[in-house]
């Protein structure tokens, strides 16, 4: 059976390939690596790519495409996307946000820097630039997680007809979900900058 025929098989294949590459290239460059840290960061980045990738898909592709479909009187409309694509994409989106946040928090906790990160590196007499930089990303990620579960998902359920709502409620839900999604897209730019910057020179 070809593993590429399913998403699960593809992901398992990717994990196996990653492990093989680690074993094949085991050498001096691996000496300083801390396995637990490496696995947590790896999972954090994979989940984060899924989360932010879907956020960008919604904002850059699906939302404008549905607007065009609604404006096209003779077109096929957007029913297929709202019925089949959006619910699945939103499922991956919201669970990826949870995994991203939990693996990031677990990594900081494992390093003993969770509290310092959320205090933006100000818990000691000498500010901690790593905690400040990663902490900005942690706070942005926490706000974005809140937006996903408290603002975007409950309102998307009304928009997609997964819960009953009147026309006025749906109109309000569209506005709230749209604004929260756009705010998350806006925050994702400094979020990525702080996450990458924490390990590469603290550029903020």
Secondary structure, DSSP 8 states (H G I E B T S, - for coil): --GGGSHHHHHHHHHHHHHHHHHHT-SGGGTT--HHHHHHHHHHHHHHHHHHHHHHHIIIIIHHHHHHHHH-TTS--SHHIIIIIHHHHHHHHHHHHHHHHHHHHHHHHHTT-HHHHHTTT-SSSS--HHHHHHHHHHHHHHHHHHIIIIIIHHHHHHHTTSS---HHHHHHHHHHHHHHHHHHHHHHHHHHHHHHHHHTT---
